[in-house]
Structures are given as structure tokens and as C-alpha cells.
Amino acid sequence: MLMSDAPGFPCPSCKAPISTTLQSLFSGRIYCSNCKLELRLEEKASREALTAAHRLDDSIQKAEAMKADALDLNHVQPKAPERSRSRPRRP
């Protein structure tokens, strides 16, 4: 069975792909949409990984905000220098 590029893993019961996000991991419960198996995250055992995942999520949010700000700045066109209306003198 081929899994997509979406983040996730195969269900330990039916092997169907379970798509996940950081937010679904933070909730502590993940469900298989195929067999309805409920997986619970052991917070105490996963504390270090959860802390790293939260830091990663914070960094992703900051990077996305910076990207949005940069895109907004790119829409502002610099003002072109005004040209003189008089003709330059010839030597």
C-alpha cells in the first residue's frame, strides 16, 4: 500500500494510513478513519518529544507570519523618481 506525502503513519490495527498534524498530536488522541481505532498519546512518556513539537510548531507559525509580512511588503511598489519636466540644456 502506498502512503501519500501527508504526515502520518499506518494504523497498527488495519494498516490504513492515519493522517496527522501537530495539532492532532497535541490533543493526545488520534483516530483511524478506517477501523476507528483510538490511539492515545502517553504525555508523561512523550514529554520531551511534545516539547520539541511545540517548539517546532511555534517556529513554523513565526516563519509563516514572516513570510506573510514579506509578501505584503512586496506588494508595496517603491515610488519612482520624478522626472524633470524641463528639457536638459545642451552644451
C-alpha positions as CSV (number, residue, x, y, z in Angstrom):
1,M,0.0,0.0,0.0
2,L,1.4,3.4,-1.0
3,M,1.0,6.2,1.5
4,S,0.7,9.8,0.4
5,D,3.2,12.5,1.3
6,A,0.8,13.7,4.0
7,P,2.3,13.4,7.5
8,G,1.1,10.3,9.3
9,F,1.7,6.6,9.8
10,P,-0.1,3.3,9.1
11,C,-2.7,2.2,11.6
12,P,-1.3,-0.5,13.8
13,S,-4.5,-2.4,13.5
14,C,-5.7,-2.2,9.9
15,K,-2.6,-0.6,8.2
16,A,-4.7,2.2,6.7
17,P,-2.9,5.5,6.6
18,I,-3.6,7.8,9.5
19,S,-3.0,11.4,8.6
20,T,-1.8,13.6,11.5
21,T,-0.9,17.2,12.2
22,L,1.0,18.7,15.1
23,Q,-2.3,19.9,16.5
24,S,-3.8,16.4,16.4
25,L,-0.8,15.1,18.3
26,F,-1.2,17.9,20.9
27,S,-4.8,16.8,21.5
28,G,-3.4,13.5,22.8
29,R,-5.9,11.4,20.7
30,I,-5.7,10.2,17.2
31,Y,-8.3,8.1,15.4
32,C,-8.1,5.7,12.4
33,S,-10.8,6.8,10.0
34,N,-10.9,3.2,8.6
35,C,-11.2,0.9,11.7
36,K,-12.0,3.7,14.3
37,L,-9.1,2.6,16.5
38,E,-8.3,5.3,19.1
39,L,-4.6,6.0,19.8
40,R,-3.8,7.9,22.9
41,L,-0.5,9.7,23.5
42,E,1.2,9.0,26.7
43,E,2.0,12.5,27.8
44,K,4.5,11.7,30.5
45,A,6.5,9.3,28.3
46,S,6.3,11.7,25.4
47,R,7.0,14.9,27.3
48,E,10.4,15.6,25.6
49,A,9.0,14.9,22.1
50,L,5.9,17.0,22.8
51,T,8.1,19.9,24.0
52,A,10.2,19.7,20.8
53,A,7.0,19.5,18.7
54,H,5.6,22.6,20.4
55,R,8.8,24.5,19.7
56,L,8.7,23.3,16.1
57,D,5.0,24.5,15.8
58,D,5.9,27.9,17.3
59,S,8.8,28.2,14.8
60,I,6.5,27.3,11.9
61,Q,4.0,29.9,12.9
62,K,6.6,32.6,13.2
63,A,8.1,31.7,9.8
64,E,4.6,31.8,8.2
65,A,4.0,35.2,9.8
66,M,7.4,36.5,8.5
67,K,6.6,35.1,5.0
68,A,3.2,36.9,5.0
69,D,4.8,40.1,6.1
70,A,7.4,39.8,3.4
71,L,4.7,39.1,0.7
72,D,2.8,42.2,1.9
73,L,5.9,44.3,1.6
74,N,6.5,43.1,-1.9
75,H,3.1,44.5,-2.9
76,V,4.2,48.0,-2.0
77,Q,5.9,49.4,-5.0
78,P,8.7,51.9,-4.4
79,K,7.9,55.3,-5.7
80,A,9.6,56.0,-9.0
81,P,11.8,59.2,-9.0
82,E,10.1,62.1,-10.6
83,R,11.5,63.3,-13.9
84,S,12.1,66.9,-14.5
85,R,9.6,68.4,-17.0
86,S,12.1,70.8,-18.4
87,R,14.5,69.8,-21.1
88,P,18.1,69.5,-20.2
89,R,20.3,72.1,-21.7
90,R,22.7,71.1,-24.4
91,P,26.3,72.2,-24.1
